[in-house]
Amino acid sequence: MQDTPPDSLDSTPPTPVDADIHEILAARWSPRAFSDRAVNPATLRSVFEAARWAPSSGNTQPWSFLAATRGEAREHARLAGVLNERNRLWAQDAPVLGLSIARLRDEDRALRHGVYDTGQAMAMLLVQATALGMHVHQMAGFDVEAAQAAFEIPGDWEPMAAFALGYRGDPAQLAEDLRSREMAPRTRRRQRDFVFTGRFGQPAGFASAGAD
Ligand SMILES: Cc1cc2nc3c(=O)[nH]c(=O)nc-3n(C[C@H](O)[C@H](O)[C@H](O)COP(=O)(O)O)c2cc1C
């Protein structure tokens, strides 16, 4: 059975939006402190089902995932083993560890959107996990070659990001430097710095607050 979704989304540091966004998107956040509450198999299936229904160029679905729960201790430890030390410090306690893997070639053809589509599938997974009261923290800090070898990932595929998934834990369980990063204010570039009209670099008229 799937875990009961929370009445309200898990509390996260404030997300200072400049325009309204869906509460699930505002609640998505990458914590380091995870609780030891297990994620049950049906819940995990939902999370990966969301990835399954992501759009992709030509419906190529060029993504794969490796994942293990703490119950699968050996596999969980093997995934923790490819993380760099700084990430392993906090991520090894997450109830689920995983790896997103993008297909970069299909027979002799380069899949130009393989990485893009895998990122989209991952974003869907993040949204579903957040809707179910969980959080996901992705990590570029892992040994790509070690992962490729350890998990027998074929050469046409490339590991993209490791991730930790689970319910939020208490920041007090973190070492001091990680705890202060956990509590740090969330920041983003302004829309006018990345939404353009006419030519690259020219802010779109609607992209500034107070434009209407
Ligand atoms: C591809 C990717 C790689 C990342 N790598 C790491 C990492 O190695 N270690 C880490 O602590 N956070 C990592 N992050 C998390 C980002 O730092 C985080 O998403 C960003 O600071 C924005 O914070 P938020 O996700 O809480 O909004 C990564 C995120 C992504 C998408």
The ligand as a Gaussian input file, in Angstrom:
#p B3LYP/6-31G(d) Opt

LIG

0 1
 C       22.555000      17.881000     -11.302000
 C       22.639000      18.336000      -9.869000
 C       23.795000      18.081000      -9.141000
 C       23.887000      18.437000      -7.792000
 N       24.984000      18.053000      -7.060000
 C       25.001000      18.231000      -5.725000
 C       26.038000      17.674000      -4.924000
 O       26.947000      16.967000      -5.413000
 N       25.993000      17.900000      -3.582000
 C       24.998000      18.623000      -2.998000
 O       24.993000      18.770000      -1.772000
 N       23.990000      19.158000      -3.736000
 C       23.958000      18.969000      -5.079000
 N       22.901000      19.444000      -5.836000
 C       21.818000      20.197000      -5.194000
 C       21.882000      21.671000      -5.568000
 O       22.939000      22.286000      -4.872000
 C       20.519000      22.313000      -5.259000
 O       19.544000      21.761000      -6.102000
 C       20.568000      23.833000      -5.457000
 O       21.450000      24.434000      -4.539000
 C       19.198000      24.463000      -5.290000
 O       18.658000      24.111000      -4.046000
 P       17.213000      23.438000      -3.918000
 O       17.241000      22.162000      -4.752000
 O       17.034000      23.150000      -2.455000
 O       16.217000      24.405000      -4.459000
 C       22.809000      19.117000      -7.182000
 C       21.662000      19.400000      -7.929000
 C       21.559000      19.002000      -9.237000
 C       20.291000      19.285000     -10.021000

